Amino acid sequence: MSLLDERGMALAQPAERVGVTVASLSVLKNDRARAIRYPTLSAICRGHAAPRRCQWWMRR
């Protein structure tokens, strides 16, 4: 079960909160992204409720 499913959210809600398009989040969610720009990752982490996950990605 994904984090969005656990919270009963659709992609539109976090996309609006973070300032990223729904299409971009969909690509990330479905593991089709080949790369992600740092500002996009940073925006997702700022809008995300579980910062430990993002800290792990940012240290890689």
C-alpha positions in Angstrom: 0.0 0.0 0.0 1.4 3.4 -0.9 1.6 6.4 1.3 -1.1 8.1 -0.8 -3.4 5.1 -0.3 -2.8 5.1 3.4 -3.8 8.7 3.6 -6.7 8.5 1.2 -5.2 11.1 -1.1 -5.2 11.5 -4.9 -2.1 12.8 -6.7 -3.8 16.2 -7.2 -3.6 17.0 -3.5 0.1 16.6 -3.0 0.8 18.1 -6.4 -1.0 21.2 -5.5 0.7 21.4 -2.1 4.1 20.9 -3.5 3.8 22.9 -6.7 4.6 20.0 -9.0 2.3 18.8 -11.9 0.2 15.8 -11.4 1.9 14.3 -14.5 5.3 14.6 -12.9 4.2 13.0 -9.7 2.5 10.2 -11.6 5.8 9.5 -13.4 7.6 9.3 -10.1 5.0 7.2 -8.4 5.0 4.6 -11.2 8.8 4.3 -11.3 9.0 5.7 -14.8 11.3 8.6 -14.0 14.9 8.5 -15.3 16.0 11.5 -13.4 14.6 14.2 -11.0 15.8 17.7 -10.7 17.0 18.8 -7.3 14.4 21.7 -6.9 11.6 19.2 -7.6 13.0 16.7 -5.1 13.4 19.5 -2.6 9.8 20.7 -3.1 8.5 17.2 -2.6 10.5 16.8 0.6 9.3 20.1 2.0 5.7 19.2 1.3 6.1 15.6 2.5 5.0 14.6 6.0 7.8 12.0 6.4 11.1 13.9 6.1 13.3 11.0 7.0 12.6 9.3 3.7 13.7 12.4 1.8 16.8 12.9 3.9 17.9 9.4 2.8 17.5 10.3 -0.8 19.3 13.6 -0.5 22.3 12.0 1.1 22.8 9.5 -1.8 
